[in-house]
Amino acid sequence: MRFFTTVVSFSLLVISALGNVTPLHAIERFNGKITGKYIVKVKDGVSKENLLAKVGPAVTHNWEILNGFAGAIS
């Protein structure tokens, strides 16, 4: 039984390793002028509300799921 489990586990490992390999995604770069618009992700444990109060009306998007915001920040 132990041999069978080992063979099945190894076979699944080999099949998954040789299966569909997805290529890496290329990083897109923008060669234009910097617009001053940024996406900010706040670290865990940092108060996003205090940071939003300092940034003020420049915030254009406020995301709860990302724990961050976007805005025109100079």
A tleap script that builds the chain and sets N, CA, C and O, in Angstrom:
source leaprc.protein.ff14SB
mol = sequence {
  NMET ARG PHE PHE THR THR VAL VAL SER PHE
  SER LEU LEU VAL ILE SER ALA LEU GLY ASN
  VAL THR PRO LEU HIE ALA ILE GLU ARG PHE
  ASN GLY LYS ILE THR GLY LYS TYR ILE VAL
  LYS VAL LYS ASP GLY VAL SER LYS GLU ASN
  LEU LEU ALA LYS VAL GLY PRO ALA VAL THR
  HIE ASN TRP GLU ILE LEU ASN GLY PHE ALA
  GLY ALA ILE CSER
}
set mol.1.N position { 0.825 -1.189 0.000 }
set mol.1.CA position { 0.000 0.000 0.000 }
set mol.1.C position { 0.874 1.258 0.000 }
set mol.1.O position { 0.571 2.234 -0.687 }
set mol.2.N position { 1.945 1.224 0.767 }
set mol.2.CA position { 2.830 2.376 0.832 }
set mol.2.C position { 3.518 2.599 -0.517 }
set mol.2.O position { 3.698 3.742 -0.938 }
set mol.3.N position { 3.899 1.525 -1.188 }
set mol.3.CA position { 4.520 1.631 -2.500 }
set mol.3.C position { 3.542 2.233 -3.502 }
set mol.3.O position { 3.920 3.101 -4.288 }
set mol.4.N position { 2.292 1.782 -3.482 }
set mol.4.CA position { 1.265 2.301 -4.384 }
set mol.4.C position { 1.055 3.793 -4.164 }
set mol.4.O position { 0.961 4.549 -5.131 }
set mol.5.N position { 0.980 4.228 -2.916 }
set mol.5.CA position { 0.798 5.647 -2.600 }
set mol.5.C position { 1.984 6.462 -3.092 }
set mol.5.O position { 1.806 7.563 -3.613 }
set mol.6.N position { 3.173 5.941 -2.933 }
set mol.6.CA position { 4.379 6.632 -3.392 }
set mol.6.C position { 4.392 6.759 -4.907 }
set mol.6.O position { 4.717 7.822 -5.435 }
set mol.7.N position { 4.043 5.693 -5.609 }
set mol.7.CA position { 4.034 5.713 -7.073 }
set mol.7.C position { 2.979 6.691 -7.588 }
set mol.7.O position { 3.248 7.458 -8.512 }
set mol.8.N position { 1.795 6.671 -7.005 }
set mol.8.CA position { 0.729 7.591 -7.436 }
set mol.8.C position { 1.138 9.032 -7.162 }
set mol.8.O position { 0.940 9.895 -8.018 }
set mol.9.N position { 1.698 9.313 -6.002 }
set mol.9.CA position { 2.129 10.664 -5.664 }
set mol.9.C position { 3.212 11.151 -6.618 }
set mol.9.O position { 3.167 12.289 -7.087 }
set mol.10.N position { 4.177 10.295 -6.903 }
set mol.10.CA position { 5.253 10.658 -7.821 }
set mol.10.C position { 4.706 10.889 -9.223 }
set mol.10.O position { 5.118 11.824 -9.909 }
set mol.11.N position { 3.775 10.032 -9.650 }
set mol.11.CA position { 3.178 10.184 -10.984 }
set mol.11.C position { 2.437 11.501 -11.106 }
set mol.11.O position { 2.562 12.191 -12.118 }
set mol.12.N position { 1.671 11.854 -10.096 }
set mol.12.CA position { 0.953 13.136 -10.120 }
set mol.12.C position { 1.918 14.312 -10.126 }
set mol.12.O position { 1.659 15.324 -10.776 }
set mol.13.N position { 3.013 14.189 -9.416 }
set mol.13.CA position { 4.016 15.249 -9.390 }
set mol.13.C position { 4.648 15.429 -10.768 }
set mol.13.O position { 4.822 16.556 -11.232 }
set mol.14.N position { 4.989 14.324 -11.416 }
set mol.14.CA position { 5.598 14.381 -12.750 }
set mol.14.C position { 4.608 14.940 -13.763 }
set mol.14.O position { 4.977 15.771 -14.593 }
set mol.15.N position { 3.363 14.495 -13.706 }
set mol.15.CA position { 2.349 14.980 -14.650 }
set mol.15.C position { 2.130 16.481 -14.475 }
set mol.15.O position { 2.036 17.212 -15.461 }
set mol.16.N position { 2.049 16.945 -13.229 }
set mol.16.CA position { 1.828 18.377 -13.008 }
set mol.16.C position { 3.049 19.197 -13.404 }
set mol.16.O position { 2.903 20.332 -13.859 }
set mol.17.N position { 4.239 18.651 -13.242 }
set mol.17.CA position { 5.452 19.385 -13.619 }
set mol.17.C position { 5.605 19.472 -15.127 }
set mol.17.O position { 6.110 20.471 -15.640 }
set mol.18.N position { 5.176 18.443 -15.845 }
set mol.18.CA position { 5.317 18.423 -17.295 }
set mol.18.C position { 4.067 18.920 -18.007 }
set mol.18.O position { 4.029 18.970 -19.236 }
set mol.19.N position { 3.066 19.279 -17.258 }
set mol.19.CA position { 1.806 19.733 -17.839 }
set mol.19.C position { 1.938 21.088 -18.501 }
set mol.19.O position { 3.032 21.497 -18.889 }
set mol.20.N position { 0.838 21.769 -18.628 }
set mol.20.CA position { 0.814 23.064 -19.294 }
set mol.20.C position { 1.620 24.087 -18.503 }
set mol.20.O position { 1.218 24.501 -17.416 }
set mol.21.N position { 2.730 24.479 -19.042 }
set mol.21.CA position { 3.568 25.492 -18.411 }
set mol.21.C position { 3.156 26.838 -18.986 }
set mol.21.O position { 3.206 27.052 -20.197 }
set mol.22.N position { 2.757 27.724 -18.122 }
set mol.22.CA position { 2.335 29.045 -18.593 }
set mol.22.C position { 3.552 29.961 -18.662 }
set mol.22.O position { 4.382 29.958 -17.752 }
set mol.23.N position { 3.664 30.736 -19.723 }
set mol.23.CA position { 4.801 31.648 -19.841 }
set mol.23.C position { 4.670 32.812 -18.864 }
set mol.23.O position { 3.571 33.167 -18.437 }
set mol.24.N position { 5.792 33.385 -18.527 }
set mol.24.CA position { 5.785 34.556 -17.657 }
set mol.24.C position { 5.193 35.738 -18.404 }
set mol.24.O position { 5.330 35.845 -19.623 }
set mol.25.N position { 4.540 36.615 -17.676 }
set mol.25.CA position { 3.951 37.803 -18.284 }
set mol.25.C position { 5.001 38.903 -18.367 }
set mol.25.O position { 5.780 39.102 -17.435 }
set mol.26.N position { 5.014 39.599 -19.462 }
set mol.26.CA position { 5.941 40.715 -19.625 }
set mol.26.C position { 5.424 41.921 -18.844 }
set mol.26.O position { 4.217 42.145 -18.758 }
set mol.27.N position { 6.331 42.678 -18.288 }
set mol.27.CA position { 5.968 43.887 -17.570 }
set mol.27.C position { 5.778 45.002 -18.588 }
set mol.27.O position { 6.659 45.283 -19.401 }
set mol.28.N position { 4.615 45.627 -18.526 }
set mol.28.CA position { 4.354 46.730 -19.443 }
set mol.28.C position { 4.917 48.016 -18.848 }
set mol.28.O position { 4.753 48.297 -17.661 }
set mol.29.N position { 5.565 48.767 -19.676 }
set mol.29.CA position { 6.144 50.040 -19.240 }
set mol.29.C position { 5.526 51.168 -20.040 }
set mol.29.O position { 5.202 51.013 -21.218 }
set mol.30.N position { 5.371 52.297 -19.387 }
set mol.30.CA position { 4.804 53.476 -20.029 }
set mol.30.C position { 5.929 54.467 -20.258 }
set mol.30.O position { 6.603 54.874 -19.312 }
set mol.31.N position { 6.137 54.857 -21.503 }
set mol.31.CA position { 7.236 55.761 -21.838 }
set mol.31.C position { 6.782 57.205 -21.977 }
set mol.31.O position { 7.454 58.010 -22.623 }
set mol.32.N position { 5.668 57.532 -21.388 }
set mol.32.CA position { 5.151 58.891 -21.497 }
set mol.32.C position { 5.496 59.724 -20.276 }
set mol.32.O position { 6.300 59.341 -19.427 }
set mol.33.N position { 4.860 60.865 -20.229 }
set mol.33.CA position { 5.076 61.798 -19.121 }
set mol.33.C position { 4.416 61.258 -17.848 }
set mol.33.O position { 3.343 60.658 -17.915 }
set mol.34.N position { 5.045 61.465 -16.701 }
set mol.34.CA position { 4.481 61.052 -15.420 }
set mol.34.C position { 3.332 61.996 -15.092 }
set mol.34.O position { 3.493 63.215 -15.131 }
set mol.35.N position { 2.171 61.427 -14.768 }
set mol.35.CA position { 0.970 62.235 -14.591 }
set mol.35.C position { 0.708 62.637 -13.148 }
set mol.35.O position { -0.116 63.520 -12.906 }
set mol.36.N position { 1.373 62.027 -12.195 }
set mol.36.CA position { 1.119 62.348 -10.792 }
set mol.36.C position { -0.024 61.548 -10.197 }
set mol.36.O position { -0.444 61.814 -9.071 }
set mol.37.N position { -0.535 60.567 -10.942 }
set mol.37.CA position { -1.594 59.695 -10.438 }
set mol.37.C position { -0.963 58.388 -9.973 }
set mol.37.O position { -0.186 57.762 -10.694 }
set mol.38.N position { -1.311 57.995 -8.762 }
set mol.38.CA position { -0.678 56.821 -8.170 }
set mol.38.C position { -1.712 55.905 -7.544 }
set mol.38.O position { -2.794 56.347 -7.159 }
set mol.39.N position { -1.372 54.616 -7.443 }
set mol.39.CA position { -2.121 53.643 -6.663 }
set mol.39.C position { -1.286 53.353 -5.426 }
set mol.39.O position { -0.117 52.984 -5.535 }
set mol.40.N position { -1.877 53.519 -4.258 }
set mol.40.CA position { -1.166 53.347 -2.994 }
set mol.40.C position { -1.788 52.176 -2.249 }
set mol.40.O position { -2.991 52.173 -1.990 }
set mol.41.N position { -0.971 51.177 -1.902 }
set mol.41.CA position { -1.416 50.064 -1.072 }
set mol.41.C position { -0.815 50.248 0.309 }
set mol.41.O position { 0.401 50.356 0.465 }
set mol.42.N position { -1.684 50.282 1.306 }
set mol.42.CA position { -1.266 50.532 2.679 }
set mol.42.C position { -0.900 49.202 3.337 }
set mol.42.O position { -1.614 48.211 3.182 }
set mol.43.N position { 0.206 49.183 4.065 }
set mol.43.CA position { 0.630 47.973 4.765 }
set mol.43.C position { -0.364 47.617 5.856 }
set mol.43.O position { -1.056 48.479 6.396 }
set mol.44.N position { -0.421 46.318 6.171 }
set mol.44.CA position { -1.278 45.865 7.269 }
set mol.44.C position { -0.830 46.505 8.569 }
set mol.44.O position { 0.367 46.604 8.839 }
set mol.45.N position { -1.786 46.939 9.373 }
set mol.45.CA position { -1.479 47.563 10.645 }
set mol.45.C position { -1.363 49.074 10.582 }
set mol.45.O position { -1.283 49.727 11.622 }
set mol.46.N position { -1.350 49.645 9.381 }
set mol.46.CA position { -1.270 51.096 9.223 }
set mol.46.C position { -2.683 51.629 9.027 }
set mol.46.O position { -3.473 51.039 8.290 }
set mol.47.N position { -3.005 52.737 9.680 }
set mol.47.CA position { -4.329 53.328 9.575 }
set mol.47.C position { -4.483 54.050 8.245 }
set mol.47.O position { -3.872 55.094 8.017 }
set mol.48.N position { -5.302 53.485 7.375 }
set mol.48.CA position { -5.548 54.092 6.073 }
set mol.48.C position { -6.344 55.388 6.234 }
set mol.48.O position { -6.156 56.326 5.460 }
set mol.49.N position { -7.225 55.447 7.224 }
set mol.49.CA position { -8.047 56.639 7.428 }
set mol.49.C position { -7.187 57.860 7.752 }
set mol.49.O position { -7.447 58.950 7.242 }
set mol.50.N position { -6.167 57.690 8.594 }
set mol.50.CA position { -5.271 58.813 8.912 }
set mol.50.C position { -4.517 59.278 7.673 }
set mol.50.O position { -4.332 60.478 7.470 }
set mol.51.N position { -4.089 58.345 6.856 }
set mol.51.CA position { -3.389 58.679 5.624 }
set mol.51.C position { -4.318 59.393 4.644 }
set mol.51.O position { -3.908 60.350 3.988 }
set mol.52.N position { -5.561 58.934 4.541 }
set mol.52.CA position { -6.534 59.582 3.661 }
set mol.52.C position { -6.830 61.002 4.121 }
set mol.52.O position { -7.031 61.892 3.295 }
set mol.53.N position { -6.859 61.221 5.423 }
set mol.53.CA position { -7.101 62.565 5.943 }
set mol.53.C position { -5.961 63.508 5.565 }
set mol.53.O position { -6.196 64.691 5.318 }
set mol.54.N position { -4.728 62.997 5.517 }
set mol.54.CA position { -3.585 63.829 5.139 }
set mol.54.C position { -3.573 64.126 3.644 }
set mol.54.O position { -3.193 65.221 3.230 }
set mol.55.N position { -3.991 63.144 2.827 }
set mol.55.CA position { -3.986 63.324 1.374 }
set mol.55.C position { -5.113 64.260 0.956 }
set mol.55.O position { -4.937 65.094 0.068 }
set mol.56.N position { -6.258 64.121 1.589 }
set mol.56.CA position { -7.373 65.028 1.333 }
set mol.56.C position { -8.135 64.726 0.061 }
set mol.56.O position { -8.345 63.564 -0.287 }
set mol.57.N position { -8.553 65.789 -0.642 }
set mol.57.CA position { -9.437 65.613 -1.807 }
set mol.57.C position { -8.745 65.035 -3.044 }
set mol.57.O position { -9.402 64.825 -4.064 }
set mol.58.N position { -7.459 64.777 -2.979 }
set mol.58.CA position { -6.739 64.232 -4.129 }
set mol.58.C position { -7.093 62.775 -4.381 }
set mol.58.O position { -6.778 62.245 -5.446 }
set mol.59.N position { -7.746 62.112 -3.420 }
set mol.59.CA position { -8.096 60.696 -3.557 }
set mol.59.C position { -9.253 60.558 -4.550 }
set mol.59.O position { -10.291 61.202 -4.404 }
set mol.60.N position { -9.057 59.713 -5.553 }
set mol.60.CA position { -10.099 59.482 -6.548 }
set mol.60.C position { -10.790 58.136 -6.369 }
set mol.60.O position { -11.948 57.990 -6.760 }
set mol.61.N position { -10.112 57.152 -5.790 }
set mol.61.CA position { -10.677 55.825 -5.552 }
set mol.61.C position { -10.230 55.346 -4.176 }
set mol.61.O position { -9.073 55.522 -3.794 }
set mol.62.N position { -11.152 54.740 -3.436 }
set mol.62.CA position { -10.849 54.194 -2.114 }
set mol.62.C position { -11.308 52.748 -2.101 }
set mol.62.O position { -12.505 52.476 -2.191 }
set mol.63.N position { -10.361 51.807 -1.990 }
set mol.63.CA position { -10.672 50.383 -2.042 }
set mol.63.C position { -10.501 49.753 -0.673 }
set mol.63.O position { -9.480 49.939 -0.011 }
set mol.64.N position { -11.513 49.006 -0.258 }
set mol.64.CA position { -11.425 48.275 1.003 }
set mol.64.C position { -10.734 46.928 0.799 }
set mol.64.O position { -9.950 46.496 1.643 }
set mol.65.N position { -11.025 46.271 -0.315 }
set mol.65.CA position { -10.475 44.942 -0.551 }
set mol.65.C position { -8.966 44.986 -0.772 }
set mol.65.O position { -8.268 44.030 -0.434 }
set mol.66.N position { -8.453 46.075 -1.330 }
set mol.66.CA position { -7.025 46.234 -1.591 }
set mol.66.C position { -6.301 46.848 -0.408 }
set mol.66.O position { -5.075 46.776 -0.321 }
set mol.67.N position { -7.058 47.455 0.512 }
set mol.67.CA position { -6.486 48.236 1.602 }
set mol.67.C position { -5.603 49.335 1.030 }
set mol.67.O position { -4.444 49.500 1.411 }
set mol.68.N position { -6.185 50.070 0.114 }
set mol.68.CA position { -5.442 51.134 -0.542 }
set mol.68.C position { -6.355 52.122 -1.219 }
set mol.68.O position { -7.577 52.076 -1.080 }
set mol.69.N position { -5.727 53.021 -1.960 }
set mol.69.CA position { -6.480 54.066 -2.653 }
set mol.69.C position { -5.686 54.533 -3.841 }
set mol.69.O position { -4.515 54.182 -3.991 }
set mol.70.N position { -6.319 55.333 -4.697 }
set mol.70.CA position { -5.665 55.934 -5.846 }
set mol.70.C position { -5.983 57.413 -5.843 }
set mol.70.O position { -7.014 57.839 -5.322 }
set mol.71.N position { -5.092 58.190 -6.425 }
set mol.71.CA position { -5.349 59.616 -6.477 }
set mol.71.C position { -4.279 60.366 -7.222 }
set mol.71.O position { -3.240 59.818 -7.591 }
set mol.72.N position { -4.560 61.639 -7.435 }
set mol.72.CA position { -3.606 62.536 -8.091 }
set mol.72.C position { -2.771 63.182 -6.984 }
set mol.72.O position { -3.173 64.179 -6.383 }
set mol.73.N position { -1.622 62.602 -6.734 }
set mol.73.CA position { -0.767 63.022 -5.617 }
set mol.73.C position { 0.519 63.603 -6.189 }
set mol.73.O position { 1.177 62.981 -7.023 }
set mol.74.N position { 0.867 64.795 -5.733 }
set mol.74.CA position { 2.104 65.400 -6.234 }
set mol.74.C position { 3.168 65.424 -5.162 }
set mol.74.O position { 4.278 65.898 -5.404 }
savepdb mol mol.pdb
quit
